Amino acid sequence: MKNKAIKQGLNRTRLIPYMFVAPAVLYIIAVTMIPAVMALPISFTNWSALSPNKKFVGFENYIRLISDKAYWESCLVMAKFFFYVPIVMATGLGAALLLNQQQKGTQLFRVIFYAPVITSTVAVAILFDWFYQPTFGLFNAILKSLGLSPIGWLQDPATAVPSVILFKVWKDFGTAMLIYLAGLQDIGSEVKEAAMVDGANVWQRFIHITFPLLKPSHTYLLLTNIINVFMIFQETYVLEGALNSTRTVVNYIYEQGFQSFRMGYASAMSFVLFLFIIIVTIVQQRFSKMELA
């Protein structure tokens, strides 16, 4: 009887992790996977969302993408946002290097730098939209106080994308900092001490030891941030640039599906985007395996 009770207790213990994960898994299945599966047949119809009738049109929606000028313009805008990837990784790495020390105040700065990550994207984007106002915004007020010319920010198509990238880097670099901090703490002190004995200076230790040993962190952040660019929406929806200068593919999908009610066409664009993300993920994983071989 005692052994049976012990086995039952162990079985209950094994179930605890699954109980914690179950709500997230159910949410993903209900909100992401099921709608995605249901959207695939819709992409082969001309369903307008205003009528229950769904006429099968085959690959017409996918063919239409080839000649859709607005779609390709949104792809070009999305491509510009890839500058965000190296910037957020570089700022995250810089912050991690500065805070990877057991000194007084480092814990506080870690919290401060990570705080934007856990804030509401929409709420802080609205705040930045006020900061970016050309006439009464905070950023132009600071520039004027320094004797510099004001910037158009979101109202100028030339600076709209950099303005959103600036906001997104501020919002996300805390995640990169945390990942790099974990990587830095995994590097054994004996490796650095051996390099110091060999006469390597700070820059040489960083280039030849620290940076290469952070490869798992580089790989993870590169992949997740590239996917993040493909899926960017909230930032560009709230911080809307003039003349559609910040309209990405996801924004265009939203316009077609929920403003123009062309659900069939929006579904087709969604699956094309999904295909691009899968291809990028596979290519990145292949390169990682080749480098490790």
C-alpha positions in Angstrom: 0.0 0.0 0.0 2.8 2.4 0.8 4.5 1.8 -2.6 1.2 2.4 -4.3 0.7 5.7 -2.5 4.2 6.8 -3.5 3.6 5.9 -7.1 0.3 7.9 -7.1 2.1 10.8 -5.6 4.8 10.7 -8.2 2.1 10.5 -11.0 0.4 13.6 -9.6 3.7 15.4 -9.4 4.4 14.6 -13.1 1.0 16.1 -14.0 1.8 19.5 -12.4 3.9 20.9 -15.2 1.3 19.9 -17.8 -1.4 21.7 -15.6 0.6 24.9 -15.8 1.2 24.7 -19.5 -2.4 23.6 -20.4 -4.0 27.1 -20.3 -1.4 28.5 -22.7 -1.7 25.4 -25.0 -5.5 25.7 -25.1 -5.3 29.4 -25.8 -2.9 28.8 -28.8 -5.1 26.0 -30.2 -8.3 28.0 -29.8 -7.0 31.5 -30.9 -4.2 30.6 -33.4 -4.3 27.1 -34.7 -8.0 26.6 -35.3 -8.6 30.0 -37.0 -5.4 29.4 -39.2 -6.8 26.0 -40.3 -10.2 27.5 -41.0 -8.6 30.4 -43.0 -6.9 28.1 -45.5 -10.1 27.1 -47.4 -11.3 30.8 -47.2 -8.2 31.9 -49.1 -9.6 30.0 -52.2 -12.9 31.9 -52.1 -14.1 35.5 -52.7 -15.9 35.6 -49.3 -16.5 39.3 -48.3 -17.4 38.7 -44.6 -20.6 40.6 -45.2 -22.3 37.7 -46.9 -22.6 34.0 -45.9 -21.9 33.0 -49.5 -18.5 31.8 -50.4 -17.7 31.3 -54.0 -14.7 29.1 -54.9 -12.2 31.0 -57.0 -9.2 28.7 -56.9 -5.9 30.5 -56.9 -7.3 33.8 -58.1 -6.5 35.5 -54.8 -2.9 34.3 -54.9 -2.5 35.4 -58.6 -4.0 38.8 -57.8 -1.1 39.4 -55.4 1.3 39.6 -58.3 -0.2 42.7 -59.8 -1.2 44.3 -56.5 0.9 47.5 -56.3 -0.2 48.3 -52.7 0.9 44.8 -51.6 4.4 45.1 -53.0 4.7 48.6 -51.5 3.8 47.2 -48.1 6.5 44.5 -48.7 9.0 47.2 -49.3 8.0 49.0 -46.1 8.4 45.7 -44.2 11.9 45.2 -45.7 12.9 48.6 -44.3 12.1 47.4 -40.8 14.8 44.7 -41.0 17.2 47.4 -40.0 15.6 47.0 -36.6 17.2 43.5 -36.2 20.9 44.5 -35.9 20.1 47.6 -34.0 18.1 45.9 -31.2 20.7 43.1 -31.0 23.6 45.6 -30.7 21.8 47.7 -28.1 20.8 44.6 -26.1 24.4 43.3 -26.2 25.8 46.6 -25.2 23.4 46.8 -22.2 24.2 43.2 -21.2 28.0 43.9 -21.3 27.5 46.9 -19.0 25.2 45.2 -16.6 27.1 41.9 -16.4 28.9 43.0 -13.3 28.3 42.4 -9.6 28.3 46.1 -8.7 25.9 48.2 -6.7 23.0 49.4 -8.8 23.3 46.9 -11.7 20.1 45.1 -10.5 18.1 48.3 -10.5 19.3 49.2 -14.1 18.4 45.7 -15.3 14.8 46.3 -14.1 14.7 49.7 -15.6 16.0 48.5 -19.0 13.6 45.5 -19.0 10.6 47.5 -17.9 9.5 48.7 -21.5 9.2 45.0 -22.5 6.4 44.3 -20.1 4.5 47.6 -20.7 1.5 47.7 -23.1 2.6 48.2 -26.6 -0.5 50.2 -27.5 -0.3 52.4 -24.4 3.3 53.4 -24.9 2.9 53.7 -28.7 0.1 56.3 -28.0 2.5 58.1 -25.7 5.3 58.1 -28.3 2.8 59.4 -30.9 2.4 62.4 -28.7 6.2 62.7 -28.3 6.5 62.6 -32.2 4.0 65.5 -32.8 5.9 68.0 -34.9 4.5 71.2 -33.3 4.0 70.3 -29.6 5.8 67.0 -29.2 8.5 66.4 -26.6 11.2 65.3 -29.0 11.0 68.4 -31.1 10.9 70.5 -28.0 14.2 68.9 -26.9 15.7 69.5 -30.3 14.6 73.2 -30.3 16.1 73.7 -26.8 19.4 72.4 -28.2 19.3 74.8 -31.1 18.5 72.0 -33.7 15.9 72.0 -36.4 12.7 70.0 -35.7 12.0 66.7 -37.4 8.8 65.6 -39.1 8.9 62.2 -37.4 5.8 60.3 -38.5 4.4 63.2 -40.6 7.4 62.9 -42.9 7.5 59.7 -45.0 11.3 59.9 -45.0 11.5 59.6 -41.2 8.4 57.6 -40.4 10.0 54.2 -40.6 13.1 55.2 -38.6 10.7 56.7 -36.0 8.8 53.5 -35.5 12.1 51.5 -35.5 13.4 53.9 -32.7 10.3 53.1 -30.7 10.5 49.4 -31.3 14.1 49.2 -30.3 13.3 51.1 -27.1 10.5 48.7 -26.4 12.3 45.4 -27.2 16.0 45.8 -26.4 15.4 44.6 -22.9 14.6 41.1 -24.2 17.9 41.0 -26.1 19.7 42.3 -23.0 18.2 39.5 -20.9 19.1 36.8 -23.4 22.7 38.1 -23.7 23.0 38.4 -20.0 22.2 34.7 -19.7 24.7 33.9 -22.4 27.4 36.0 -20.7 26.9 34.3 -17.4 27.3 30.9 -19.0 30.8 31.8 -20.1 33.3 30.4 -17.6 35.6 32.8 -15.9 38.5 30.4 -16.5 38.3 31.1 -20.2 38.7 34.9 -19.7 41.4 34.4 -17.1 43.4 32.3 -19.5 43.1 35.0 -22.2 44.3 37.6 -19.8 47.3 35.5 -18.9 48.1 35.3 -22.6 48.1 39.1 -22.8 44.7 39.7 -24.6 43.2 43.1 -23.9 39.5 43.9 -23.4 38.7 44.3 -27.1 40.6 41.1 -28.1 38.8 39.1 -25.3 35.4 40.4 -26.6 36.1 39.7 -30.3 37.8 36.3 -30.0 36.1 34.8 -26.8 33.0 36.6 -25.6 31.3 37.3 -29.0 31.9 33.8 -30.5 30.7 32.0 -27.3 27.5 34.0 -27.5 26.5 32.3 -30.7 23.4 30.5 -29.3 22.1 33.9 -28.1 22.9 35.5 -31.5 21.1 32.7 -33.3 18.0 32.8 -31.1 17.7 36.6 -31.2 18.3 36.8 -35.0 15.5 34.3 -35.7 13.0 35.7 -33.3 13.6 39.3 -34.3 13.3 38.5 -38.0 10.0 36.8 -37.4 9.1 39.8 -35.2 9.6 42.1 -38.2 7.4 39.9 -40.4 4.6 40.1 -37.8 4.9 43.8 -36.9 1.5 45.4 -36.6 0.6 47.1 -33.3 3.5 49.6 -33.6 2.7 50.6 -37.2 -1.0 50.6 -36.5 -0.8 53.2 -33.7 2.3 55.1 -35.0 0.9 55.5 -38.5 3.1 57.4 -40.9 1.9 59.8 -43.5 1.0 58.5 -47.0 1.1 54.8 -45.9 4.8 55.1 -45.2 4.6 52.7 -42.3 2.0 50.3 -43.8 3.5 46.8 -43.6 2.1 43.5 -45.0 0.2 42.8 -41.8 -1.3 46.2 -41.8 -2.4 45.7 -45.4 -3.9 42.3 -44.5 -5.8 44.0 -41.7 -7.1 46.7 -44.1 -8.3 44.1 -46.7 -9.8 41.8 -44.2 -11.4 44.0 -41.6 -11.9 47.3 -43.4 -12.6 46.3 -47.0 -14.1 42.9 -45.8 -12.2 40.9 -48.5 -11.6 37.9 -46.2 -10.6 35.6 -49.0 -7.9 37.9 -50.3 -6.7 38.7 -46.8 -6.4 35.0 -46.0 -4.4 34.4 -49.2 -1.9 37.2 -48.2 -1.7 35.7 -44.7 -0.7 32.3 -46.0 1.9 33.8 -48.3 3.4 35.6 -45.3 3.3 32.4 -43.3 5.2 30.6 -46.1 7.9 33.3 -46.0 8.3 32.9 -42.3 8.6 29.1 -42.6 11.2 29.5 -45.4 13.3 32.0 -43.3 13.1 29.7 -40.3 14.3 26.6 -42.2 17.1 28.5 -44.0 18.3 29.9 -40.7 18.3 26.5 -39.0 20.2 24.9 -41.9 22.9 27.6 -41.7 23.1 27.0 -37.9 23.6 23.3 -38.4 26.2 23.9 -41.1 28.2 26.2 -38.8 28.0 23.7 -36.0 29.1 20.8 -38.2 
